[in-house]
């Protein structure tokens, strides 16, 4: 019984943490009324955006601690050998960590965020991406414009645009071509892992440091979480 208990305890911990993670959107997402005369509401994080990011980071930390406590005593020797193998092949290790980070970000986008925009910034990025696909930088103000609450859309009384630089919207526009813009931030996370490792190697001259840097960036909760959104990673 003790053996089975030691096996299931971390798994239960991880399962519970993931459940909280996946429920973060419906639990923390507020609902703002569209107007005062109907029951139609808009899903928005409102003032809970910070709570969402903090809770997500804490959940990832719990998962990491639980897995480490479970794996270390069982597969410590095997993990040590694998670590030495990774350090012996730094280029392959960096690519592997980049792929891991990209897949993790996309998985969180799918299972936790549910392919939703969770902040006003993301909505603006997506708005600008759609403008680019239309071949425009501005669009005419729609009828009943007062029904649209978007603080980062700027313009005049006749036209709207977004306030952000156009690089991130241009990348998201590529994902919009297949109706899945969340692919691009995940790819960006993988690229960040590679460039972080390259920078570390340039500064130190040690490929082993590059591998460690790639690993730390790839498992960073905030890096993975940001890659699960449409924000500029």
N, C-alpha and C positions, 0 to 999 in steps of 0.2 A: 504493500500500500504506500509506503514511504517513497518507493521508486516512482510509482505512478503519480503520486502527489507532486513530486519534484518535476515531473514531466509536464503535467497539465497546468500547474500554477502559472508559469510564465505565459503559456498559451492563452489562458483565461484572461490574464492581465492585458495581453496584446489585443485579444478580441474585444474586451471592454473598451480599451482605448480607441480602437478603430470605430466601434459603434458610436462613441461620443463624437469622434471626428466626423463621421458621415452624417451625424445628426446636427452638426454645427450650423449648417445652412438653414434648415427649417426651424431650429430653436432660436437662433440669433437674428434671423432675417425679419425685420419689421415690415409692416404693411402700411403704406401711406394712402389716404383716400385720394382718388382722382379728382373729385370735386365734392362739394357739400350736399349734392342732391341725389347721388346714386350710391350704391354699395360697391361699385367697382373700385378695386384697390391696386396699387402698384407694389410689387415686391422690392424692398430696399433694405440694406443693412442699417441705414439711418445712423444712429449714434453707436451701433454695436460693432462697427468695423474693427475697432481696436480689440474688442473682446474676442472676436473671431480669430484674429491673427495670434493673439496671446494663447488662446485655448488650443489652437492648432499646434503651436510650438510646444506646449506642454505635453500634448498627446504624443507627438513625435519623440519627445524626450523619454516619456514613459515606455514607449515601444523599444527604444534603443537600450534603455537600462535593463528592461526585462529580457530582451534577447541576449544581451551581453552576459547577464548573470546566468542564463541558461546554457549558452553555448560554451562559455569559457571553461568550466570544469569538465565538459564532455569531449569537446573537440579542440581543446587548447593546443595540443601537439600538432594536430592536423592544420589548424589555422596558422600556427607558427610556420610550418613548412610552406603553406600557400603564400604567406606574407613574404617569405624569402624568395619564392619564385617570382612574385610580382616585382619585387625590387630588382631582381636579376633581369627582368624584361620591362624596363620603364615605359617604353613607347606603347607596347601592348596594354600595359596596366592603365596608362592615362586614357587610352581609347575606351577601355572597358569601364572605367569610372564615368567617363563622359556619357556613354550609352546608358549606364545605370541611372545617372541623374536625369537624363532626358525621359527615360521610361517611367521613372518614379513621378516626375512632374506631370506627365500625361495621365498616369494612373490616378493621381489625386484630382486632376482636372475632371476626369470621368466619374470617379466613384465618390469623391467628397464634394467638390464644387458643383458637379453635375452639369458641366458646360454652361454655367450661368455667369453673367457679369455680376460681380459682387461689390463693385465700387463705381462711383461716378466717373473716375478716371478711365476705367475700362470701357464704360459706355461711350465716352468721348472718343477714345481710340477707335472703337468699332465704327462709330459714326463717321470719323474721318476716313477710315478704310473703305467704307461704302461710297463715300464721295469720290475717292480715287477710282474706284471701279466704274463710276459713272462718268469719269473723265472730267471731274469738276473739283474745285477747291471750296466752293460755296454752294448753297442751295437756297431757293426761295423760302421765306418763312411760311410754314404751312398754315392753313386755316385753324382757328381755335388754338393758336400757339400757346395760350396761357395754360392749356392742359398739360403741357410738357415741362416737367421740372428738371432742368439739366444745367447746373451752375457753370460747367466748363465749356458749354457751347456759347460762342461769342459772335457778334455781328451787329448789323444795323437793324432798322425797322423792316427792311425788305429782304435781307439775306442772312444766312447763318453759316458759321464755320466752327472749327474746333480750335482751342487755344494751344495745342501741343505741336511740337515739331513733327514733321511728316515721316520720319524714318520708320518708327514703330508702326504707324498705320499702314505704310507701304508694305511692310512685311506681313501684317495681318491680312492685307488685301489678297496676298497669295493664298493664304488659308481659306479666305472667303470664297475663292474660286471653287473649292470643294465643300463649302459650307462647314468648315471646321477650322476656324482661326486658332484654336488652342494648340494646334500642331506646332506653330511657329515659336511661341514662347518656350516650349519643351526643347525644341532644337537649339534655341538661344542658350538655354541652360547648359546643354552639352558643349556648345562652343565656349562658354565661359569657363567650364572646367578645363578644357584644353589650353586656353590662353592663360589661365591662372597658373597652370603647371609650367607652361613655357616661360612665363615671367619669373617664377620662382627659380627655374633652372638658370635663366640668364643672370639673375642677381647672385646666386650662390655658386653656380658652376657645378652643381651636384644633381645628377638625374634622380637620385633617391629622394631628394627634397621635393622634386617635381611630382613624384608619385604620391608622397604624403600630402602635398598641397592639393592634388587632384582628389584624393580620398576625402579630405576635410571639406572641400567645397561641395563635392557630390553628395555628402550626407548632411550638409547644413540644412536645418529645418526651414529657415527663411528663404534660402535659395530655391529649394524644391517647392515650397509653397508659392513663392512669387512666380515660378515657372508654371504653376497650375492656373494662373490667372492670365489676363491679357495685358497686364502691366509691362512697362519697359523693364526687362530684367537687367 
